[in-house]
Amino acid sequence: MTEDEFKQTVENLLTIQSNNDHNFNVIQRRLDSIQQQLNDLNDLKEMFRLPKPENKNRKPFEEVDE
């Protein structure tokens, strides 16, 4: 392997590493976005869940005459 071939190989490896880093960042941002969407959907699910699980078997309120 000549010195120029070695330099080109190292340059190619650095380019590959840079591309990998960039792709990792893109994928991480997408995963973060998906996680936020899941959290939002779970919040909505909780908000609209009727009855709440902890109140499912609760005794009804007694009527109070005023």
C-alpha positions in Angstrom: 0.0 0.0 0.0 1.4 3.3 -1.0 1.3 6.4 1.2 -1.3 8.0 -1.1 -3.5 4.9 -0.8 -3.1 4.9 2.9 -4.1 8.6 3.1 -7.1 7.9 0.9 -8.1 5.0 3.1 -7.9 7.0 6.3 -9.9 9.8 4.6 -12.5 7.3 3.6 -12.7 6.0 7.1 -13.1 9.5 8.5 -15.9 10.2 6.0 -17.6 7.0 7.0 -17.3 7.9 10.7 -18.7 11.3 10.0 -21.6 9.9 8.1 -22.3 7.4 10.9 -22.3 10.2 13.5 -24.6 12.3 11.4 -27.0 9.4 10.9 -26.9 8.6 14.6 -28.0 12.1 15.4 -30.8 12.0 12.8 -32.1 8.7 14.2 -31.8 10.0 17.8 -33.8 13.1 17.0 -36.5 10.9 15.4 -36.6 8.6 18.4 -36.9 11.5 20.7 -39.8 12.8 18.7 -41.5 9.5 18.7 -41.0 9.2 22.4 -42.6 12.6 22.9 -45.5 11.6 20.8 -46.0 8.5 22.8 -45.9 10.5 26.0 -48.5 12.9 24.7 -50.7 10.0 23.6 -50.4 8.4 27.0 -51.4 11.7 28.6 -54.4 11.9 26.4 -55.3 8.3 27.2 -55.2 9.1 30.9 -57.1 12.3 30.5 -60.0 10.5 28.8 -60.0 7.3 30.7 -63.4 6.9 32.5 -63.5 5.9 35.2 -60.0 6.1 36.5 -58.7 2.7 37.5 -58.4 3.6 41.1 -62.1 4.7 41.2 -63.4 1.7 39.3 -64.9 -0.1 42.3 -65.5 2.9 44.5 -68.8 3.0 46.4 -71.1 5.7 45.2 -71.5 8.9 47.1 -74.3 9.2 49.6 -76.8 11.9 48.8 -76.9 14.7 51.4 -80.1 16.7 52.0 -79.6 20.3 52.6 
